[in-house]
Amino acid sequence: MTRIMKALVPVRSGSLRVENKNIRPFCDTTLLHVRVKQLLQLPFLQGVVVSSNDDEMIRMAHEMGAETHKRDEYYGSNTVSMSEVYENMASALECDDLLYALVTTPLVSDESFIKAYEVYTGLSSEFDSLTTVEDVKEFLIKDGKPYNYDGKKIPRSQDLPDITKLTFCISMLPREMMVANRSCLGKSPYFMKLPQEESIDIDTTFDFKVAELLYEDKLKHQKKHK
Protein backbone atom coordinates (compact mmCIF):
# COMPACT_ATOMS: atom_id res chain seq x y z
CA MET A 1 0.00 0.00 0.00
CA THR A 2 1.40 3.38 -1.04
CA ARG A 3 2.06 5.76 1.80
CA ILE A 4 0.77 9.32 1.48
CA MET A 5 3.19 12.17 2.14
CA LYS A 6 2.15 15.78 2.56
CA ALA A 7 4.24 18.88 3.16
CA LEU A 8 3.63 20.82 6.34
CA VAL A 9 4.55 24.51 6.10
CA PRO A 10 4.36 26.44 9.40
CA VAL A 11 3.98 30.22 9.31
CA ARG A 12 2.69 32.63 11.92
CA SER A 13 2.27 36.31 12.63
CA GLY A 14 4.28 37.94 15.37
CA SER A 15 7.86 37.41 14.24
CA LEU A 16 10.07 39.31 16.68
CA ARG A 17 13.36 39.64 14.82
CA VAL A 18 12.16 40.20 11.24
CA GLU A 19 8.72 41.79 11.11
CA ASN A 20 6.27 39.97 8.83
CA LYS A 21 9.16 38.01 7.32
CA ASN A 22 6.89 35.31 5.88
CA ILE A 23 4.90 37.68 3.66
CA ARG A 24 7.01 40.83 3.32
CA PRO A 25 8.35 41.56 -0.21
CA PHE A 26 11.10 39.12 -1.21
CA CYS A 27 12.38 39.31 -4.81
CA ASP A 28 8.99 40.59 -6.05
CA THR A 29 7.20 37.79 -4.22
CA THR A 30 7.17 36.47 -0.63
CA LEU A 31 8.86 33.65 1.24
CA LEU A 32 5.48 31.96 1.64
CA HIS A 33 4.84 32.07 -2.12
CA VAL A 34 8.34 30.80 -2.91
CA ARG A 35 8.02 27.72 -0.73
CA VAL A 36 4.39 26.80 -1.48
CA LYS A 37 4.87 27.23 -5.24
CA GLN A 38 7.94 25.00 -5.09
CA LEU A 39 6.33 22.28 -2.99
CA LEU A 40 3.17 22.12 -5.08
CA GLN A 41 5.14 20.94 -8.08
CA LEU A 42 7.15 18.24 -6.32
CA PRO A 43 5.96 14.90 -7.76
CA PHE A 44 6.18 12.82 -4.58
CA LEU A 45 3.80 14.98 -2.50
CA GLN A 46 0.05 14.37 -2.26
CA GLY A 47 -0.66 17.77 -0.75
CA VAL A 48 0.81 20.90 0.80
CA VAL A 49 -0.64 22.13 4.10
CA VAL A 50 0.07 25.62 5.40
CA SER A 51 -0.49 25.92 9.15
CA SER A 52 -0.93 29.42 10.55
CA ASN A 53 -2.67 31.53 13.17
CA ASP A 54 -2.86 34.40 10.67
CA ASP A 55 -5.94 34.88 8.46
CA GLU A 56 -3.99 36.71 5.74
CA MET A 57 -1.44 33.91 5.43
CA ILE A 58 -4.24 31.34 5.40
CA ARG A 59 -5.94 33.29 2.59
CA MET A 60 -2.73 33.55 0.56
CA ALA A 61 -2.02 29.84 0.94
CA HIS A 62 -5.56 28.93 -0.12
CA GLU A 63 -5.30 31.14 -3.21
CA MET A 64 -2.08 29.37 -4.19
CA GLY A 65 -3.84 26.00 -4.08
CA ALA A 66 -2.53 24.73 -0.76
CA GLU A 67 -4.54 23.11 2.00
CA THR A 68 -4.70 25.09 5.23
CA HIS A 69 -4.75 24.49 8.96
CA LYS A 70 -5.92 27.41 11.08
CA ARG A 71 -4.05 27.36 14.38
CA ASP A 72 -5.52 28.73 17.57
CA GLU A 73 -3.72 31.91 18.66
CA TYR A 74 -2.15 30.01 21.54
CA TYR A 75 -0.20 27.88 19.06
CA GLY A 76 1.05 30.98 17.26
CA SER A 77 2.23 32.90 20.31
CA ASN A 78 5.80 33.71 21.32
CA THR A 79 5.43 31.78 24.58
CA VAL A 80 4.16 28.38 23.47
CA SER A 81 6.74 25.59 23.26
CA MET A 82 7.51 24.18 19.82
CA SER A 83 6.77 20.72 21.21
CA GLU A 84 3.13 21.72 21.65
CA VAL A 85 3.04 23.30 18.19
CA TYR A 86 4.44 20.19 16.49
CA GLU A 87 1.85 17.99 18.18
CA ASN A 88 -0.99 20.37 17.36
CA MET A 89 -0.11 20.70 13.68
CA ALA A 90 0.57 17.01 13.01
CA SER A 91 -2.59 15.93 14.83
CA ALA A 92 -4.68 18.00 12.43
CA LEU A 93 -3.31 16.38 9.26
CA GLU A 94 -4.41 13.26 7.41
CA CYS A 95 -1.43 11.48 5.84
CA ASP A 96 1.18 8.84 6.58
CA ASP A 97 4.37 10.86 6.29
CA LEU A 98 5.31 14.52 6.55
CA LEU A 99 7.78 16.78 4.83
CA TYR A 100 8.28 19.58 7.34
CA ALA A 101 9.50 22.59 5.34
CA LEU A 102 10.10 26.13 6.57
CA VAL A 103 9.58 29.18 4.36
CA THR A 104 12.70 30.77 5.84
CA THR A 105 14.99 28.47 3.84
CA PRO A 106 14.18 29.69 0.30
CA LEU A 107 17.40 28.45 -1.33
CA VAL A 108 16.72 24.72 -0.92
CA SER A 109 16.59 23.30 -4.46
CA ASP A 110 14.01 21.00 -6.03
CA GLU A 111 16.80 18.47 -6.51
CA SER A 112 17.56 18.43 -2.77
CA PHE A 113 13.90 17.82 -1.89
CA ILE A 114 13.72 14.97 -4.39
CA LYS A 115 16.99 13.46 -3.19
CA ALA A 116 15.78 13.67 0.43
CA TYR A 117 12.60 11.79 -0.50
CA GLU A 118 14.59 9.08 -2.28
CA VAL A 119 16.86 8.68 0.74
CA TYR A 120 13.94 8.74 3.21
CA THR A 121 11.94 6.07 1.39
CA GLY A 122 15.02 3.86 1.23
CA LEU A 123 16.20 4.23 4.83
CA SER A 124 17.43 1.13 6.61
CA SER A 125 15.79 0.05 9.87
CA GLU A 126 18.40 1.86 11.99
CA PHE A 127 16.87 5.21 10.98
CA ASP A 128 13.30 6.38 11.56
CA SER A 129 13.39 9.83 9.93
CA LEU A 130 15.52 12.28 7.95
CA THR A 131 16.67 15.80 8.67
CA THR A 132 19.21 18.15 7.13
CA VAL A 133 22.40 19.33 8.77
CA GLU A 134 25.36 21.58 8.04
CA ASP A 135 29.01 21.29 9.08
CA VAL A 136 30.21 23.78 11.70
CA LYS A 137 33.89 24.61 11.27
CA GLU A 138 34.16 27.54 13.68
CA PHE A 139 36.16 28.22 16.83
CA LEU A 140 33.62 27.87 19.62
CA ILE A 141 33.86 29.24 23.15
CA LYS A 142 31.90 27.95 26.16
CA ASP A 143 32.08 29.55 29.61
CA GLY A 144 34.97 31.68 28.41
CA LYS A 145 37.10 28.72 27.35
CA PRO A 146 37.82 26.97 24.02
CA TYR A 147 35.12 24.36 23.43
CA ASN A 148 36.14 22.46 20.30
CA TYR A 149 39.88 23.11 20.09
CA ASP A 150 43.04 23.23 22.19
CA GLY A 151 43.72 26.84 23.09
CA LYS A 152 47.43 26.08 23.43
CA LYS A 153 47.71 24.53 19.99
CA ILE A 154 45.42 26.36 17.57
CA PRO A 155 44.45 24.12 14.62
CA ARG A 156 43.53 25.17 11.12
CA SER A 157 39.80 25.71 10.81
CA GLN A 158 39.44 22.75 8.45
CA ASP A 159 41.04 20.53 11.10
CA LEU A 160 38.48 21.36 13.78
CA PRO A 161 36.39 18.40 15.04
CA ASP A 162 33.47 17.27 12.92
CA ILE A 163 30.46 19.06 14.43
CA THR A 164 27.17 19.47 12.59
CA LYS A 165 24.14 21.61 13.32
CA LEU A 166 20.50 21.03 12.52
CA THR A 167 19.29 23.31 9.73
CA PHE A 168 15.61 22.24 9.57
CA CYS A 169 15.66 22.88 5.82
CA ILE A 170 14.13 19.47 5.20
CA SER A 171 12.66 17.08 7.76
CA MET A 172 10.81 13.89 6.82
CA LEU A 173 9.14 11.53 9.27
CA PRO A 174 5.93 9.58 9.88
CA ARG A 175 3.07 11.87 10.91
CA GLU A 176 2.30 9.76 13.98
CA MET A 177 5.93 10.09 15.06
CA MET A 178 5.66 13.89 15.07
CA VAL A 179 2.58 13.59 17.25
CA ALA A 180 4.15 11.10 19.65
CA ASN A 181 7.58 12.75 19.89
CA ARG A 182 6.18 16.30 19.68
CA SER A 183 9.08 17.07 17.37
CA CYS A 184 9.97 17.27 13.68
CA LEU A 185 12.78 14.79 14.45
CA GLY A 186 12.57 11.09 15.05
CA LYS A 187 14.52 9.19 17.69
CA SER A 188 17.11 8.00 15.18
CA PRO A 189 17.25 10.50 12.31
CA TYR A 190 19.39 10.16 9.22
CA PHE A 191 21.47 13.31 8.82
CA MET A 192 21.59 14.62 5.27
CA LYS A 193 24.03 17.39 4.39
CA LEU A 194 23.05 20.17 2.01
CA PRO A 195 25.27 22.62 0.14
CA GLN A 196 26.14 25.65 2.26
CA GLU A 197 24.13 28.09 0.17
CA GLU A 198 20.98 25.97 0.49
CA SER A 199 21.30 25.82 4.28
CA ILE A 200 20.72 29.54 4.86
CA ASP A 201 17.89 30.10 7.35
CA ILE A 202 16.42 33.56 7.82
CA ASP A 203 16.48 34.60 11.48
CA THR A 204 17.60 38.23 11.20
CA THR A 205 17.24 41.19 8.85
CA PHE A 206 20.80 40.54 7.70
CA ASP A 207 19.88 36.93 6.85
CA PHE A 208 16.85 38.18 4.92
CA LYS A 209 18.96 40.53 2.79
CA VAL A 210 21.61 37.89 2.10
CA ALA A 211 19.01 35.28 1.16
CA GLU A 212 17.24 37.75 -1.13
CA LEU A 213 20.46 38.57 -2.97
CA LEU A 214 21.34 34.90 -3.41
CA TYR A 215 17.81 34.00 -4.49
CA GLU A 216 17.81 36.80 -7.05
CA ASP A 217 21.13 35.54 -8.40
CA LYS A 218 19.65 32.02 -8.58
CA LEU A 219 16.72 33.30 -10.66
CA LYS A 220 19.06 35.10 -13.06
CA HIS A 221 21.12 31.94 -13.47
CA GLN A 222 18.00 29.89 -14.22
CA LYS A 223 16.79 32.38 -16.85
CA LYS A 224 20.20 32.47 -18.48
CA HIS A 225 20.25 28.69 -18.92
CA LYS A 226 16.71 28.25 -20.22
One Martini backbone bead per residue (centre of mass of N, CA, C, O) as a GRO file, in nm:
protein
  226
    1MET     BB    1   0.094   0.038   0.024
    2THR     BB    2   0.071   0.364  -0.030
    3ARG     BB    3   0.217   0.634   0.092
    4ILE     BB    4   0.130   0.948   0.236
    5MET     BB    5   0.261   1.269   0.144
    6LYS     BB    6   0.301   1.579   0.321
    7ALA     BB    7   0.327   1.914   0.350
    8LEU     BB    8   0.457   2.124   0.619
    9VAL     BB    9   0.377   2.478   0.667
   10PRO     BB   10   0.501   2.709   0.893
   11VAL     BB   11   0.313   3.003   0.994
   12ARG     BB   12   0.334   3.336   1.147
   13SER     BB   13   0.263   3.576   1.350
   14GLY     BB   14   0.504   3.768   1.539
   15SER     BB   15   0.775   3.841   1.453
   16LEU     BB   16   1.060   3.972   1.616
   17ARG     BB   17   1.318   4.009   1.413
   18VAL     BB   18   1.123   3.984   1.142
   19GLU     BB   19   0.890   4.156   1.012
   20ASN     BB   20   0.684   3.977   0.824
   21LYS     BB   21   0.873   3.759   0.673
   22ASN     BB   22   0.666   3.568   0.516
   23ILE     BB   23   0.515   3.845   0.349
   24ARG     BB   24   0.731   4.006   0.262
   25PRO     BB   25   0.918   4.135   0.037
   26PHE     BB   26   1.066   3.888  -0.210
   27CYS     BB   27   1.156   3.912  -0.508
   28ASP     BB   28   0.849   3.993  -0.592
   29THR     BB   29   0.759   3.832  -0.336
   30THR     BB   30   0.743   3.553  -0.110
   31LEU     BB   31   0.824   3.308   0.102
   32LEU     BB   32   0.555   3.162   0.084
   33HIS     BB   33   0.541   3.143  -0.226
   34VAL     BB   34   0.803   2.997  -0.281
   35ARG     BB   35   0.743   2.733  -0.123
   36VAL     BB   36   0.462   2.649  -0.227
   37LYS     BB   37   0.526   2.645  -0.528
   38GLN     BB   38   0.745   2.428  -0.504
   39LEU     BB   39   0.582   2.196  -0.359
   40LEU     BB   40   0.343   2.162  -0.569
   41GLN     BB   41   0.566   2.032  -0.793
   42LEU     BB   42   0.619   1.785  -0.633
   43PRO     BB   43   0.571   1.446  -0.712
   44PHE     BB   44   0.562   1.307  -0.403
   45LEU     BB   45   0.320   1.482  -0.334
   46GLN     BB   46  -0.033   1.498  -0.182
   47GLY     BB   47   0.034   1.778  -0.038
   48VAL     BB   48  -0.019   2.118   0.100
   49VAL     BB   49   0.028   2.252   0.435
   50VAL     BB   50  -0.082   2.545   0.591
   51SER     BB   51   0.018   2.671   0.911
   52SER     BB   52  -0.191   2.916   1.090
   53ASN     BB   53  -0.294   3.221   1.277
   54ASP     BB   54  -0.322   3.376   0.996
   55ASP     BB   55  -0.551   3.493   0.773
   56GLU     BB   56  -0.371   3.595   0.540
   57MET     BB   57  -0.201   3.337   0.505
   58ILE     BB   58  -0.437   3.152   0.454
   59ARG     BB   59  -0.538   3.295   0.201
   60MET     BB   60  -0.281   3.272   0.030
   61ALA     BB   61  -0.262   2.964   0.033
   62HIS     BB   62  -0.537   2.907  -0.096
   63GLU     BB   63  -0.479   3.064  -0.367
   64MET     BB   64  -0.232   2.859  -0.438
   65GLY     BB   65  -0.355   2.551  -0.350
   66ALA     BB   66  -0.353   2.502  -0.055
   67GLU     BB   67  -0.374   2.377   0.235
   68THR     BB   68  -0.531   2.432   0.565
   69HIS     BB   69  -0.432   2.541   0.910
   70LYS     BB   70  -0.596   2.670   1.183
   71ARG     BB   71  -0.456   2.827   1.442
   72ASP     BB   72  -0.447   2.891   1.744
   73GLU     BB   73  -0.310   3.152   1.909
   74TYR     BB   74  -0.144   2.984   2.107
   75TYR     BB   75   0.018   2.838   1.851
   76GLY     BB   76   0.136   3.158   1.775
   77SER     BB   77   0.304   3.227   2.000
   78ASN     BB   78   0.596   3.329   2.202
   79THR     BB   79   0.539   3.096   2.447
   80VAL     BB   80   0.513   2.850   2.307
   81SER     BB   81   0.599   2.539   2.252
   82MET     BB   82   0.709   2.344   1.994
   83SER     BB   83   0.594   2.079   2.092
   84GLU     BB   84   0.297   2.170   2.079
   85VAL     BB   85   0.294   2.252   1.780
   86TYR     BB   86   0.362   1.985   1.651
   87GLU     BB   87   0.121   1.827   1.765
   88ASN     BB   88  -0.105   2.007   1.654
   89MET     BB   89  -0.043   1.989   1.352
   90ALA     BB   90  -0.024   1.675   1.307
   91SER     BB   91  -0.314   1.608   1.421
   92ALA     BB   92  -0.464   1.766   1.167
   93LEU     BB   93  -0.360   1.551   0.979
   94GLU     BB   94  -0.386   1.347   0.660
   95CYS     BB   95  -0.129   1.107   0.684
   96ASP     BB   96   0.180   0.935   0.694
   97ASP     BB   97   0.374   1.163   0.589
   98LEU     BB   98   0.631   1.423   0.643
   99LEU     BB   99   0.713   1.750   0.518
  100TYR     BB  100   0.916   1.972   0.681
  101ALA     BB  101   0.880   2.323   0.574
  102LEU     BB  102   1.035   2.615   0.554
  103VAL     BB  103   1.034   2.955   0.441
  104THR     BB  104   1.339   3.038   0.557
  105THR     BB  105   1.453   2.829   0.306
  106PRO     BB  106   1.470   2.935  -0.023
  107LEU     BB  107   1.745   2.763  -0.138
  108VAL     BB  108   1.614   2.507  -0.172
  109SER     BB  109   1.610   2.255  -0.389
  110ASP     BB  110   1.449   2.031  -0.575
  111GLU     BB  111   1.674   1.815  -0.571
  112SER     BB  112   1.687   1.793  -0.258
  113PHE     BB  113   1.400   1.697  -0.211
  114ILE     BB  114   1.418   1.444  -0.388
  115LYS     BB  115   1.658   1.313  -0.248
  116ALA     BB  116   1.531   1.294   0.033
  117TYR     BB  117   1.303   1.103  -0.051
  118GLU     BB  118   1.482   0.871  -0.152
  119VAL     BB  119   1.622   0.826   0.118
  120TYR     BB  120   1.376   0.790   0.305
  121THR     BB  121   1.244   0.540   0.140
  122GLY     BB  122   1.550   0.383   0.190
  123LEU     BB  123   1.571   0.331   0.477
  124SER     BB  124   1.693   0.184   0.727
  125SER     BB  125   1.614   0.053   1.045
  126GLU     BB  126   1.809   0.264   1.203
  127PHE     BB  127   1.601   0.462   1.077
  128ASP     BB  128   1.307   0.710   1.122
  129SER     BB  129   1.444   0.962   0.970
  130LEU     BB  130   1.488   1.304   0.831
  131THR     BB  131   1.763   1.548   0.831
  132THR     BB  132   1.923   1.850   0.812
  133VAL     BB  133   2.271   1.953   0.776
  134GLU     BB  134   2.569   2.135   0.903
  135ASP     BB  135   2.875   2.231   0.906
  136VAL     BB  136   3.104   2.321   1.185
  137LYS     BB  137   3.385   2.556   1.129
  138GLU     BB  138   3.436   2.678   1.441
  139PHE     BB  139   3.535   2.880   1.707
  140LEU     BB  140   3.446   2.772   2.023
  141ILE     BB  141   3.282   2.909   2.316
  142LYS     BB  142   3.277   2.806   2.674
  143ASP     BB  143   3.293   2.972   2.952
  144GLY     BB  144   3.560   3.122   2.822
  145LYS     BB  145   3.635   2.853   2.661
  146PRO     BB  146   3.749   2.628   2.472
  147TYR     BB  147   3.553   2.370   2.304
  148ASN     BB  148   3.689   2.259   1.995
  149TYR     BB  149   3.985   2.336   2.114
  150ASP     BB  150   4.325   2.402   2.159
  151GLY     BB  151   4.453   2.690   2.299
  152LYS     BB  152   4.773   2.587   2.268
  153LYS     BB  153   4.678   2.450   1.971
  154ILE     BB  154   4.604   2.589   1.690
  155PRO     BB  155   4.409   2.511   1.441
  156ARG     BB  156   4.278   2.457   1.162
  157SER     BB  157   3.963   2.489   1.061
  158GLN     BB  158   3.957   2.210   0.896
  159ASP     BB  159   4.062   2.055   1.181
  160LEU     BB  160   3.820   2.053   1.317
  161PRO     BB  161   3.580   1.909   1.449
  162ASP     BB  162   3.302   1.715   1.381
  163ILE     BB  163   3.034   1.943   1.343
  164THR     BB  164   2.680   1.961   1.359
  165LYS     BB  165   2.381   2.122   1.238
  166LEU     BB  166   2.068   2.206   1.246
  167THR     BB  167   1.846   2.338   0.976
  168PHE     BB  168   1.541   2.259   0.884
  169CYS     BB  169   1.496   2.235   0.571
  170ILE     BB  170   1.462   1.912   0.606
  171SER     BB  171   1.182   1.702   0.713
  172MET     BB  172   1.128   1.343   0.765
  173LEU     BB  173   0.821   1.178   0.879
  174PRO     BB  174   0.602   1.038   1.056
  175ARG     BB  175   0.319   1.166   1.176
  176GLU     BB  176   0.296   1.002   1.445
  177MET     BB  177   0.581   1.087   1.543
  178MET     BB  178   0.524   1.387   1.584
  179VAL     BB  179   0.309   1.343   1.796
  180ALA     BB  180   0.469   1.167   2.002
  181ASN     BB  181   0.744   1.355   2.008
  182ARG     BB  182   0.703   1.657   1.955
  183SER     BB  183   0.856   1.651   1.662
  184CYS     BB  184   1.065   1.677   1.359
  185LEU     BB  185   1.202   1.435   1.505
  186GLY     BB  186   1.340   1.153   1.557
  187LYS     BB  187   1.529   0.916   1.731
  188SER     BB  188   1.676   0.818   1.433
  189PRO     BB  189   1.824   1.017   1.237
  190TYR     BB  190   1.904   1.115   0.921
  191PHE     BB  191   2.189   1.287   0.801
  192MET     BB  192   2.164   1.557   0.571
  193LYS     BB  193   2.360   1.721   0.345
  194LEU     BB  194   2.398   2.052   0.240
  195PRO     BB  195   2.459   2.307   0.083
  196GLN     BB  196   2.541   2.605   0.207
  197GLU     BB  197   2.336   2.787   0.043
  198GLU     BB  198   2.078   2.603   0.130
  199SER     BB  199   2.113   2.655   0.462
  200ILE     BB  200   1.977   2.914   0.478
  201ASP     BB  201   1.842   3.097   0.761
  202ILE     BB  202   1.588   3.320   0.858
  203ASP     BB  203   1.640   3.544   1.152
  204THR     BB  204   1.739   3.810   1.016
  205THR     BB  205   1.784   4.088   0.832
  206PHE     BB  206   2.049   3.993   0.714
  207ASP     BB  207   1.949   3.720   0.611
  208PHE     BB  208   1.735   3.833   0.421
  209LYS     BB  209   1.930   3.988   0.232
  210VAL     BB  210   2.108   3.751   0.150
  211ALA     BB  211   1.885   3.565   0.039
  212GLU     BB  212   1.782   3.762  -0.177
  213LEU     BB  213   2.041   3.782  -0.342
  214LEU     BB  214   2.071   3.474  -0.399
  215TYR     BB  215   1.794   3.433  -0.530
  216GLU     BB  216   1.829   3.631  -0.760
  217ASP     BB  217   2.075   3.487  -0.880
  218LYS     BB  218   1.925   3.220  -0.935
  219LEU     BB  219   1.721   3.334  -1.138
  220LYS     BB  220   1.927   3.435  -1.346
  221HIS     BB  221   2.053   3.159  -1.402
  222GLN     BB  222   1.795   3.018  -1.504
  223LYS     BB  223   1.737   3.213  -1.744
  224LYS     BB  224   2.013   3.174  -1.891
  225HIS     BB  225   1.952   2.833  -1.911
  226LYS     BB  226   1.683   2.823  -2.105
   0.00000   0.00000   0.00000
